[in-house]
């Protein structure tokens, strides 16, 4: 039997490959096409930064228009290009090998990198990947420096550069008249999206694990030796070591060039102490905008993220400000006027002062002289007329950019309005969120003229090992499964915590006081220095064991599985009666009341802990003398 050969494309045909390696031969394109394309837009990437930026801008420009075919090509010549092919692959982009770009004959090249070597003679549209032209950066073509954002000479006259303010046009014209002639006033679509994202602040904070009443401090670093991480690489660790765990969250936004040049492995290795202490490390391709919107304070440098934060009215200080800032720009002016972190002053004091002294609107003037504004302010000439560029004086920055793009494509712009979307809520790995079980040094102090105790935790690996102050209790806590041997052998208080993200007890949990007795006995075996161990039997109900003898049942309001409030209360009471710091806990205003209740503030939350003696069945290693002795030691009535 003779079988007729199929005319369908076979696996060995020249059909476009599904593996993303290329679009197939140009002569074959029409054979495989479903959508009818009238124009070809080539998105050229070079650095990780520029790839991220152009991917953020693209949806508002061409989404929904099948007439525009979009292809991506990566120029692999940059020192900061690592990660770009993987990013394009994750986003499902149709890519073309860079060496084949000359075959494509695109109608327009869109890029966020001014340094791309684009073959051919098609027009090039360059959008910024940062704020304005505020920095001098090393020139990859030589040993000197260049103005960041300005295209090289061979692209002048061919490239159209978008600017955010008329002053930036004047700056480019002063650098080279051809650059000024090729600049078009559009606005800043990134800032526009940031403004649209402000209503998402609460959602961003929840996604970053910021609890109600907590403060989020964002540390932001641009790249190079003059950056925050270049000059003060240990600042994120120092900030975490200075701010109480329960009152603050700390996040780091590192420039994508740092990720691309040094690698994610290097960043995680260098910042391992901070990450272990709860640093929220924002990935380079998503989340920095959400972090800035969510922030209560930003500590930064001369990078664009810091400037965006300040002009979004976030309390902002600079830890360092590089000499590569361009004099006369609003970026350089910000460096002169912004609060500076003093290297030798306590960081907590400076952060609290920064937040308390912030005056809303203090950077509005800088913003007005940097960004054209949503309503087109500054888009008109001195006589109040239209700019004459056909983009119109009003409308959104994104709408003006889309109009420019379609004009360069020589294609009618879609009639649908541009939708300005908030940046997405980041989905962060659970490993980046600090655990309530992390080892910590705990400070307990009495509120003056009050019966409340203030409990503050600092990461054990960052906080100092020191003596107690006269009005303080200071002790080490850890989880019952603490991996660090030295910490586990030294902790005075051990917490048996809930598995993160679950509401029901795990198999290791004690659902009844009798189960707790066995579990806590095992804890004392593993943690020989422990004086107290606490486990929850259900939300808001706990059993605490004292190594010297005794079990205590406790309740906590609001209900929680976190054993810390109960542990701090029991520890404070055990330290009374002539032991060190007895003056702290022996004061009648601090001791438990007639109902066995003690109030504690941990971060922004006020906890009310009720302590009751538990029935005791002798079991090693506690060997308590009697139930009554335990109750007396804690100042509680014996249970009946």
C-alpha positions as CSV (number, residue, x, y, z in Angstrom):
1,X,0.0,0.0,0.0
2,X,1.3,3.4,-1.0
3,X,0.7,6.2,1.5
4,X,0.5,9.7,0.1
5,X,3.0,12.0,1.7
6,X,1.4,14.6,3.9
7,X,1.6,18.2,2.9
8,X,1.5,19.3,6.6
9,X,4.7,20.8,8.0
10,X,6.8,18.0,9.4
11,X,9.1,18.1,12.4
12,X,12.0,18.9,10.1
13,X,10.2,21.7,8.3
14,X,11.0,25.3,8.5
15,X,7.9,26.1,10.6
16,X,8.7,28.5,13.5
17,X,10.2,26.5,16.3
18,X,8.3,26.2,19.5
19,X,11.4,26.3,21.6
20,X,11.8,30.1,21.1
21,X,15.1,29.9,19.3
22,X,13.9,31.9,16.4
23,X,11.0,32.8,14.1
24,X,12.1,30.6,11.2
25,X,13.2,31.9,7.8
26,X,11.6,35.1,6.8
27,X,10.4,33.6,3.5
28,X,8.4,31.1,5.5
29,X,6.6,33.6,7.8
30,X,3.4,34.0,5.8
31,X,2.9,30.2,5.5
32,X,2.6,29.8,9.3
33,X,0.8,33.0,10.3
34,X,-2.6,33.1,12.0
35,X,-2.8,36.8,12.8
36,X,-2.4,39.3,10.0
37,X,0.4,41.7,10.9
38,X,0.8,45.1,9.3
39,X,3.8,46.2,11.2
40,X,6.8,44.5,12.8
41,X,8.0,45.9,16.2
42,X,11.4,44.7,17.4
43,X,11.9,45.0,21.1
44,X,15.7,45.2,21.6
45,X,17.1,44.3,25.1
46,X,20.7,44.6,26.3
47,X,20.8,44.9,30.1
48,X,18.6,43.2,32.6
49,X,17.4,46.7,33.7
50,X,16.3,47.7,30.2
51,X,14.6,44.4,29.6
52,X,12.5,44.7,32.7
53,X,11.6,48.3,31.9
54,X,10.5,47.7,28.3
55,X,8.4,44.6,29.4
56,X,6.7,46.8,32.0
57,X,5.9,49.5,29.4
58,X,4.8,47.3,26.5
59,X,1.3,46.2,27.5
60,X,-0.1,49.7,27.6
61,X,1.3,50.3,24.1
62,X,0.3,47.3,21.9
63,X,-2.0,45.0,24.0
64,X,-5.0,44.0,22.0
65,X,-3.7,45.0,18.5
66,X,-3.0,42.0,16.3
67,X,-1.8,44.3,13.5
68,X,1.5,44.7,15.3
69,X,3.9,41.8,15.4
70,X,6.2,41.9,18.3
71,X,9.6,40.2,18.3
72,X,12.3,40.3,20.9
73,X,16.1,40.2,20.4
74,X,18.8,40.4,23.0
75,X,22.1,42.2,22.4
76,X,24.5,40.0,24.4
77,X,27.4,42.5,24.6
78,X,26.6,44.0,28.0
79,X,28.3,43.1,31.3
80,X,24.8,43.4,32.8
81,X,22.9,41.1,30.4
82,X,22.9,37.9,32.5
83,X,19.4,36.8,33.1
84,X,17.8,38.5,30.2
85,X,17.3,35.4,28.0
86,X,15.8,33.6,31.0
87,X,13.5,36.5,31.7
88,X,12.2,36.6,28.1
89,X,11.7,32.9,28.1
90,X,9.7,33.1,31.4
91,X,7.5,35.8,29.8
92,X,6.9,33.6,26.7
93,X,8.4,36.1,24.3
94,X,9.1,35.2,20.7
95,X,12.9,35.8,20.3
96,X,15.2,36.2,17.4
97,X,19.0,35.6,17.6
98,X,20.8,39.0,17.7
99,X,22.9,38.1,14.7
100,X,19.7,37.7,12.6
101,X,18.3,41.1,13.5
102,X,19.6,42.5,10.2
103,X,17.3,40.1,8.3
104,X,14.1,41.3,10.0
105,X,13.6,44.7,8.5
106,X,11.4,45.9,11.4
107,X,9.3,49.0,11.1
108,X,10.4,50.2,14.5
109,X,12.9,49.2,17.2
110,X,11.7,49.8,20.8
111,X,14.3,49.7,23.6
112,X,14.9,51.0,27.1
113,X,18.7,50.8,26.5
114,X,20.4,53.7,24.8
115,X,23.4,51.6,24.1
116,X,21.9,49.0,21.8
117,X,23.8,48.6,18.5
118,X,20.8,48.3,16.2
119,X,21.7,47.3,12.6
120,X,19.8,48.7,9.6
121,X,18.2,52.1,9.2
122,X,14.7,51.7,10.8
123,X,13.7,54.3,13.4
124,X,14.5,53.6,17.0
125,X,12.3,54.6,20.0
126,X,14.3,54.9,23.3
127,X,12.3,55.0,26.5
128,X,14.1,55.7,29.8
129,X,14.9,52.9,32.3
130,X,15.2,55.4,35.1
131,X,14.5,59.0,36.1
132,X,15.8,61.6,33.6
133,X,19.5,62.1,32.9
134,X,20.8,62.4,36.4
135,X,23.9,60.2,36.4
136,X,27.3,59.8,34.7
137,X,28.0,56.1,34.2
138,X,31.1,54.2,33.0
139,X,31.2,54.0,29.2
140,X,31.4,50.4,27.9
141,X,33.1,51.7,24.7
142,X,36.1,53.1,26.6
143,X,37.6,54.0,30.0
144,X,35.7,57.2,30.5
145,X,32.1,58.0,31.5
146,X,29.0,59.1,29.7
147,X,25.6,60.7,30.4
148,X,23.2,57.9,31.4
149,X,20.3,57.8,29.0
150,X,21.9,59.6,26.0
151,X,22.2,57.6,22.9
152,X,25.6,57.3,21.2
153,X,26.6,59.5,18.3
154,X,25.8,57.0,15.6
155,X,22.1,56.8,16.7
156,X,21.7,60.6,16.8
157,X,19.3,61.6,14.1
158,X,17.8,58.1,14.0
159,X,16.7,57.6,17.5
160,X,13.8,59.3,19.2
161,X,14.3,59.7,23.0
162,X,11.3,60.3,25.3
163,X,11.8,62.7,28.1
164,X,9.7,63.5,31.2
165,X,10.1,67.3,31.4
166,X,11.1,70.2,29.2
167,X,14.2,70.7,31.3
168,X,15.4,67.3,30.2
169,X,15.0,68.4,26.6
170,X,17.1,71.4,27.3
171,X,19.7,69.3,29.0
172,X,20.0,67.0,26.0
173,X,20.2,69.9,23.6
174,X,23.1,71.4,25.7
175,X,24.9,68.0,25.5
176,X,24.3,67.8,21.7
177,X,21.9,69.8,19.6
178,X,21.0,66.6,17.6
179,X,20.0,64.9,20.9
180,X,17.7,67.8,21.8
181,X,16.2,67.6,18.3
182,X,15.5,63.9,18.8
183,X,13.9,64.3,22.2
184,X,10.1,64.2,22.5
185,X,8.3,65.3,25.6
186,X,6.1,62.4,26.8
187,X,6.2,62.1,30.5
188,X,7.3,59.3,32.8
189,X,5.0,56.2,32.5
190,X,6.7,54.5,35.4
191,X,5.8,57.3,37.8
192,X,2.3,57.4,36.3
193,X,1.9,53.8,37.2
194,X,3.3,54.4,40.6
195,X,0.7,57.1,41.2
196,X,-2.0,54.7,39.9
197,X,-0.7,52.1,42.4
198,X,-1.1,54.2,45.5
199,X,-4.6,52.8,46.3
200,X,-3.0,49.3,46.4
201,X,-0.8,50.2,49.3
202,X,-2.6,48.0,51.8
203,X,-2.6,45.0,49.4
204,X,1.2,45.4,48.8
205,X,1.8,45.5,52.5
206,X,-0.1,42.4,53.1
207,X,1.8,40.6,50.4
208,X,5.1,41.6,52.0
209,X,4.0,40.3,55.4
210,X,3.6,43.8,57.0
211,X,1.1,43.5,59.8
212,X,-1.2,46.3,60.9
213,X,0.7,48.8,62.9
214,X,4.1,47.6,61.7
215,X,6.5,49.9,59.7
216,X,8.2,48.9,56.5
217,X,11.7,50.3,55.9
218,X,12.9,49.9,52.3
219,X,16.7,50.0,51.7
220,X,17.4,50.9,48.0
221,X,20.7,50.7,46.2
222,X,21.7,51.6,42.7
223,X,24.8,49.9,41.2
224,X,28.5,50.6,41.1
225,X,31.1,51.4,43.8
226,X,29.4,54.7,44.7
227,X,26.1,53.1,45.5
228,X,24.7,52.3,48.9
229,X,25.7,48.6,48.6
230,X,29.0,49.7,47.1
231,X,29.9,52.0,50.0
232,X,27.9,50.5,52.9
233,X,27.3,46.9,52.0
234,X,26.4,46.0,55.6
235,X,23.7,48.6,56.0
236,X,20.8,46.2,55.4
237,X,22.2,44.0,58.1
238,X,22.8,46.9,60.5
239,X,19.2,48.2,60.0
240,X,17.8,44.7,60.8
241,X,20.0,44.6,63.9
242,X,18.7,47.9,65.1
243,X,14.9,47.7,64.5
244,X,12.7,45.4,66.7
245,X,11.4,42.4,64.7
246,X,7.7,42.9,65.7
247,X,7.6,46.6,65.0
248,X,9.4,46.7,61.7
249,X,9.9,44.9,58.4
250,X,13.0,45.6,56.3
251,X,13.1,45.1,52.5
252,X,16.0,45.6,50.1
253,X,15.7,46.8,46.5
254,X,19.0,46.2,44.7
255,X,19.5,47.5,41.2
256,X,19.1,44.8,38.5
257,X,22.7,45.5,37.4
258,X,23.9,44.1,40.7
259,X,21.9,40.9,40.2
260,X,23.1,40.6,36.6
261,X,26.8,41.2,37.2
262,X,27.3,39.6,40.6
263,X,24.6,36.8,40.3
264,X,21.7,35.9,42.6
265,X,24.0,33.5,44.3
266,X,26.5,36.2,45.3
267,X,23.7,38.5,46.5
268,X,22.3,35.8,48.7
269,X,25.7,34.9,50.0
270,X,26.8,38.5,50.8
271,X,23.5,39.3,52.4
272,X,23.0,35.9,54.1
273,X,23.1,37.3,57.7
274,X,20.4,39.9,56.8
275,X,18.3,37.3,55.0
276,X,18.6,35.0,57.9
277,X,17.4,37.8,60.2
278,X,14.3,38.4,58.1
279,X,15.4,40.7,55.2
280,X,12.7,40.8,52.5
281,X,14.8,40.6,49.3
282,X,12.8,42.1,46.4
283,X,13.5,40.2,43.1
284,X,14.9,42.4,40.4
285,X,12.1,41.9,37.9
286,X,9.1,42.5,40.1
287,X,8.1,44.2,43.3
288,X,10.2,47.3,43.7
289,X,7.3,49.5,42.8
290,X,5.1,47.8,45.4
291,X,7.8,48.1,48.0
292,X,8.2,51.9,47.4
293,X,4.4,52.4,47.6
294,X,4.1,50.3,50.7
295,X,7.1,51.9,52.5
296,X,7.0,53.9,55.7
297,X,10.6,55.0,55.2
298,X,13.2,54.6,52.4
299,X,17.0,54.6,52.9
300,X,18.7,55.0,49.6
301,X,21.3,56.7,47.4
302,X,21.4,58.6,44.1
303,X,19.5,55.9,42.2
304,X,16.1,56.3,40.5
305,X,14.2,54.2,43.0
306,X,15.2,56.5,45.9
307,X,14.2,59.6,43.8
308,X,10.8,58.0,42.9
309,X,10.2,57.2,46.6
310,X,11.0,60.8,47.7
311,X,8.7,62.3,45.1
312,X,5.9,59.9,46.1
313,X,6.1,61.6,49.5
314,X,7.7,58.7,51.3
315,X,10.1,59.7,54.2
316,X,13.4,59.3,52.5
317,X,17.0,59.6,53.6
318,X,20.2,58.9,51.7
319,X,22.9,56.7,53.2
320,X,25.4,57.7,50.5
321,X,25.1,59.9,47.4
322,X,27.6,59.3,44.5
323,X,29.7,62.0,42.9
324,X,28.4,60.7,39.5
325,X,25.2,62.7,40.0
326,X,25.0,65.3,37.2
327,X,25.2,68.9,38.6
328,X,22.3,71.1,38.0
329,X,19.7,68.3,37.7
330,X,16.9,67.7,40.1
331,X,18.6,64.5,41.1
332,X,21.7,66.3,42.3
333,X,19.5,68.9,44.0
334,X,17.7,66.0,45.9
335,X,21.1,64.8,47.1
336,X,21.9,68.2,48.6
337,X,18.5,68.6,50.3
338,X,17.6,65.1,51.5
339,X,18.3,64.0,55.0
340,X,21.6,62.0,55.2
341,X,22.1,58.9,57.5
342,X,24.9,59.6,59.9
343,X,27.3,56.6,60.1
344,X,27.9,56.8,63.8
345,X,24.4,57.7,65.2
346,X,22.0,54.9,66.3
347,X,20.1,53.7,63.2
348,X,16.8,53.2,65.1
349,X,16.9,56.8,66.4
350,X,17.5,58.1,62.8
351,X,14.7,56.0,61.3
352,X,12.2,57.1,63.9
353,X,13.3,60.7,63.5
354,X,13.0,60.5,59.7
355,X,9.4,59.3,59.9
356,X,8.4,61.7,62.7
357,X,9.9,64.8,61.0
358,X,8.6,64.1,57.5
359,X,6.5,67.0,56.1
360,X,4.0,65.9,53.5
361,X,4.7,67.5,50.1
362,X,8.3,68.5,50.9
363,X,9.5,67.1,47.5
364,X,6.5,68.3,45.4
365,X,8.7,71.1,43.9
366,X,11.3,68.5,42.8
367,X,8.5,66.4,41.3
368,X,7.0,69.2,39.4
369,X,10.5,70.1,37.9
370,X,11.1,66.4,37.0
371,X,7.8,65.0,35.7
372,X,5.5,66.6,33.3
373,X,2.4,65.5,35.3
374,X,-0.8,63.6,34.6
375,X,-2.7,66.6,33.2
376,X,0.1,67.7,30.9
377,X,1.4,70.5,33.1
378,X,4.5,71.8,31.5
379,X,3.6,70.4,28.1
380,X,2.7,73.7,26.6
381,X,5.0,76.3,25.1
382,X,5.5,79.8,26.6
383,X,2.5,81.1,24.7
384,X,0.1,78.4,26.0
385,X,-0.1,76.7,22.7
386,X,0.3,73.0,21.8
387,X,3.8,71.7,21.7
388,X,3.6,71.1,18.0
389,X,4.6,67.5,18.2
390,X,1.2,66.1,17.5
391,X,1.0,64.3,20.9
392,X,-1.4,66.9,22.5
393,X,-1.0,68.8,25.6
394,X,-3.3,66.7,27.7
395,X,-3.9,63.0,28.5
396,X,-1.8,60.5,30.3
397,X,1.9,59.9,29.8
398,X,1.2,56.4,28.6
399,X,-1.3,57.7,26.0
400,X,1.3,60.2,24.7
401,X,3.8,57.4,24.4
402,X,1.4,55.1,22.5
403,X,0.6,58.0,20.1
404,X,4.3,58.5,19.5
405,X,4.9,54.7,18.9
406,X,2.1,54.4,16.4
407,X,3.2,57.6,14.6
408,X,6.7,56.0,14.2
409,X,5.1,52.8,13.0
410,X,3.0,54.8,10.5
411,X,-0.1,53.0,11.7
412,X,-3.4,54.3,12.9
413,X,-3.6,54.3,16.7
414,X,-6.3,52.1,18.2
415,X,-9.4,53.9,19.3
416,X,-9.6,52.3,22.7
417,X,-8.2,54.5,25.5
418,X,-4.9,53.5,27.2
419,X,-5.6,51.9,30.6
420,X,-3.1,52.8,33.3
421,X,-2.8,49.8,35.5
422,X,-1.4,49.6,39.0
423,X,1.7,47.5,39.4
424,X,0.7,43.9,40.3
425,X,0.7,42.7,43.9
426,X,4.0,40.8,44.2
427,X,4.0,37.1,44.9
428,X,7.0,36.6,47.1
429,X,8.5,33.2,48.1
430,X,7.5,32.1,51.6
431,X,11.2,31.8,52.4
432,X,11.6,35.5,52.1
433,X,9.2,36.2,54.9
434,X,10.5,36.2,58.4
435,X,9.4,33.4,60.7
436,X,7.9,34.2,64.1
437,X,10.1,31.4,65.4
438,X,13.4,33.1,64.5
439,X,16.0,33.2,67.3
440,X,16.0,36.6,69.1
441,X,17.3,38.5,72.0
442,X,14.3,39.8,73.9
443,X,14.2,43.0,76.0
444,X,11.5,43.5,78.5
445,X,10.9,46.9,80.2
446,X,8.1,48.3,82.2
447,X,6.2,51.3,80.9
448,X,6.6,54.2,83.4
449,X,3.6,54.7,85.6
450,X,1.8,51.8,83.9
451,X,1.4,48.1,84.6
452,X,2.3,47.2,81.0
453,X,5.5,45.5,79.9
454,X,7.1,46.4,76.6
455,X,8.7,43.4,74.8
456,X,11.1,44.0,71.9
457,X,12.9,41.3,69.9
458,X,16.1,41.7,67.9
459,X,17.6,39.0,65.6
460,X,19.9,36.9,67.7
461,X,22.7,36.8,65.1
462,X,22.7,40.6,64.8
463,X,21.9,41.9,68.2
464,X,24.6,42.4,70.8
465,X,25.3,39.9,73.5
466,X,25.3,42.2,76.5
467,X,24.4,42.6,80.2
468,X,21.0,43.6,81.3
469,X,20.4,47.3,82.0
470,X,19.0,48.2,85.4
471,X,15.4,48.6,84.2
472,X,15.4,45.7,81.8
473,X,15.2,41.9,81.4
474,X,17.3,40.6,78.5
475,X,17.2,37.0,77.4
476,X,17.7,34.7,74.4
477,X,14.8,32.8,72.8
478,X,14.7,30.3,70.0
479,X,12.5,27.8,68.4
480,X,12.4,24.2,69.6
481,X,13.8,23.2,66.1
482,X,16.5,25.9,66.0
483,X,19.2,24.7,63.5
484,X,22.0,26.7,65.0
485,X,23.6,24.5,67.7
486,X,25.1,27.4,69.8
487,X,21.8,29.2,69.9
488,X,19.8,26.1,70.9
489,X,22.3,25.3,73.7
490,X,22.2,28.9,75.0
491,X,18.6,30.0,74.9
492,X,16.8,30.7,78.2
493,X,13.4,30.5,76.6
494,X,12.3,28.0,74.0
495,X,9.2,28.4,71.9
496,X,7.3,25.6,70.2
497,X,5.8,27.4,67.2
498,X,3.1,26.7,64.7
499,X,4.1,25.7,61.2
500,X,4.0,28.9,59.1
501,X,0.9,29.4,57.1
502,X,-1.2,26.7,59.0
503,X,-4.0,27.1,61.4
504,X,-4.2,23.5,62.7
505,X,-1.6,22.0,65.0
506,X,1.0,19.8,63.3
507,X,1.8,16.3,64.6
508,X,4.5,17.9,66.7
509,X,2.0,20.1,68.5
510,X,0.3,19.4,71.8
511,X,-3.4,19.6,71.5
512,X,-3.9,18.8,75.2
513,X,-2.0,19.9,78.3
514,X,-1.0,16.2,78.9
515,X,0.5,16.2,75.4
516,X,2.3,19.4,76.2
517,X,3.9,17.9,79.3
518,X,5.6,15.2,77.1
519,X,6.6,17.6,74.4
520,X,8.1,20.2,76.7
521,X,10.0,17.5,78.5
522,X,11.7,16.7,75.2
523,X,12.4,20.4,74.7
524,X,14.4,20.6,77.9
525,X,16.4,17.6,76.9
526,X,17.4,19.3,73.7
527,X,17.9,22.8,75.1
528,X,19.8,22.4,78.4
529,X,20.1,26.1,79.2
530,X,16.3,26.7,78.9
531,X,14.5,27.9,81.9
532,X,11.1,28.1,80.2
533,X,9.4,26.3,77.3
534,X,6.0,27.2,75.9
535,X,3.7,25.5,73.5
536,X,0.2,26.3,72.2
537,X,-2.6,23.8,72.6
538,X,-4.9,25.9,70.4
539,X,-5.1,29.5,69.3
540,X,-4.9,31.7,72.5
541,X,-4.2,28.8,74.9
542,X,-0.8,27.7,76.0
543,X,1.1,25.5,78.4
544,X,4.4,26.8,79.8
545,X,6.9,24.5,81.6
546,X,9.5,25.8,84.0
547,X,12.7,23.8,84.2
548,X,12.9,24.3,88.0
549,X,9.5,22.7,88.3
550,X,6.0,23.3,87.3
551,X,3.5,23.7,84.5
552,X,1.4,26.8,83.9
553,X,-1.6,27.1,81.7
554,X,-2.1,30.5,80.0
555,X,-4.4,32.3,77.8
556,X,-3.6,35.2,75.5
557,X,-5.8,37.9,73.9
558,X,-6.0,38.5,71.0
559,X,-5.9,34.7,70.3
560,X,-2.6,33.7,68.6
561,X,-0.4,30.7,68.2
562,X,2.7,32.8,68.9
563,X,4.1,31.7,72.3
564,X,6.2,34.8,72.9
565,X,3.6,36.8,74.9
566,X,3.1,34.0,77.4
567,X,6.9,33.2,77.5
568,X,7.8,36.8,78.2
569,X,5.1,37.0,80.9
570,X,6.2,33.8,82.7
571,X,9.9,34.8,82.4
572,X,9.3,38.2,83.9
573,X,7.4,36.8,86.8
574,X,10.0,34.1,87.5
575,X,12.7,36.8,87.7
576,X,11.0,38.4,90.7
577,X,11.6,37.6,94.3
578,X,15.2,38.8,94.9
579,X,16.6,37.6,91.5
580,X,18.3,40.0,89.2
581,X,16.1,42.8,87.9
582,X,13.6,42.1,90.6
583,X,12.8,45.8,90.8
584,X,11.3,45.5,87.3
585,X,8.9,42.7,88.0
586,X,8.3,43.0,91.8
587,X,6.6,46.4,91.4
588,X,2.9,45.8,92.3
589,X,1.9,47.8,89.1
590,X,3.7,45.2,87.0
591,X,2.8,42.0,88.8
592,X,-0.2,39.9,87.9
593,X,-3.5,41.2,89.1
594,X,-6.0,39.3,91.1
595,X,-7.2,37.4,88.0
596,X,-3.6,36.5,87.1
597,X,-3.5,38.9,84.1
598,X,-0.5,40.8,82.7
599,X,-0.5,43.3,79.8
600,X,2.4,43.3,77.3
601,X,3.1,45.4,74.2
602,X,4.9,43.5,71.5
603,X,5.3,45.7,68.4
604,X,2.0,47.4,67.7
605,X,-0.1,44.8,69.4
606,X,-1.2,44.8,73.1
607,X,-1.5,41.3,74.5
608,X,-3.3,40.4,77.7
609,X,-1.9,37.2,79.2
610,X,-3.8,35.3,81.8
611,X,-1.7,32.8,83.8
612,X,-3.1,29.9,85.8
613,X,-1.3,27.1,87.6
614,X,-1.7,23.7,86.0
615,X,-2.2,20.3,87.6
616,X,1.1,18.6,87.8
617,X,2.1,15.0,87.4
618,X,5.7,14.5,88.2
619,X,7.8,13.8,85.1
620,X,11.5,14.3,84.4
621,X,13.2,16.6,83.9
622,X,11.1,19.0,85.9
623,X,10.9,17.2,89.3
624,X,8.9,20.0,90.9
625,X,8.7,20.0,94.7
626,X,5.0,20.6,94.6
627,X,2.2,22.3,92.7
628,X,1.9,24.9,95.5
629,X,5.6,25.8,95.3
630,X,5.3,26.4,91.6
631,X,2.2,28.6,92.1
632,X,4.0,30.6,94.8
633,X,7.1,31.1,92.6
634,X,4.8,32.6,89.9
635,X,2.7,34.6,92.3
636,X,-0.4,32.6,91.3
637,X,-3.1,30.8,93.4
638,X,-2.7,27.0,93.4
639,X,-5.1,25.3,91.1
640,X,-7.9,23.4,92.7
